[in-house]
Amino acid sequence: MDVHSQPSALLRDRERQNDLVACGTVDVLRFTGRDLTLPGASRPGRMVTAVRRHLARARDSSRSTMTLTS
């Protein structure tokens, strides 16, 4: 609970996230404050890698969809 002041706030965020993902047009990558600030860890590098991989998959997917519908 790095950001959420109460457990109910965390639950509301999860519900909103699930609603967005369920609509099929939003993907969510989750990171914590520690992923950026933990001393001696390569977590920021892992976050960048995860985002780049996700964006590459999204681009490839959209190209495939465009090819199929064109």
C-alpha positions in Angstrom: 0.0 0.0 0.0 2.6 2.5 -1.1 0.1 4.9 -2.5 -3.2 3.9 -1.0 -4.1 5.4 2.3 -6.7 2.7 3.0 -7.4 -0.8 1.8 -10.7 0.3 0.3 -8.8 2.7 -2.0 -6.7 -0.2 -3.2 -9.8 -2.3 -3.9 -11.5 0.6 -5.8 -8.3 0.9 -8.0 -8.4 -2.8 -8.7 -12.1 -2.6 -9.7 -11.4 0.3 -12.1 -8.4 -1.6 -13.5 -10.5 -4.7 -14.1 -13.3 -2.7 -15.8 -10.7 -1.1 -18.2 -9.1 -4.4 -19.1 -12.5 -6.1 -19.5 -13.5 -3.6 -22.2 -10.6 -5.1 -24.3 -8.9 -1.9 -25.4 -6.6 -1.3 -22.4 -3.7 -3.3 -21.1 -2.2 -2.6 -17.6 1.4 -3.0 -16.5 1.7 -2.7 -12.8 4.8 -1.4 -11.0 5.4 -0.1 -7.5 7.4 2.8 -6.1 10.0 0.3 -5.0 10.5 -0.8 -8.6 12.0 2.7 -9.2 13.7 3.3 -5.9 15.1 0.0 -4.5 18.9 0.6 -4.1 21.2 -1.8 -5.9 18.4 -3.5 -7.9 18.0 -3.3 -11.7 14.3 -2.9 -11.3 14.1 0.3 -13.4 15.8 -1.5 -16.2 13.3 -4.4 -15.9 10.5 -1.9 -16.0 11.8 -0.3 -19.2 12.2 -3.8 -20.7 8.7 -4.8 -19.8 7.2 -1.6 -21.3 9.3 -1.9 -24.5 8.2 -5.6 -24.9 4.6 -4.7 -24.4 4.7 -1.8 -26.8 6.4 -4.0 -29.4 3.7 -6.7 -29.0 1.0 -4.0 -29.3 2.5 -2.6 -32.5 2.8 -6.1 -34.0 -0.7 -6.9 -33.0 -2.1 -3.7 -34.6 -0.2 -4.3 -37.8 -1.6 -7.8 -38.0 -5.1 -6.5 -37.5 -4.6 -3.8 -40.1 -3.3 -6.4 -42.6 -6.3 -8.7 -41.9 -8.8 -5.9 -42.4 -7.2 -4.2 -45.3 
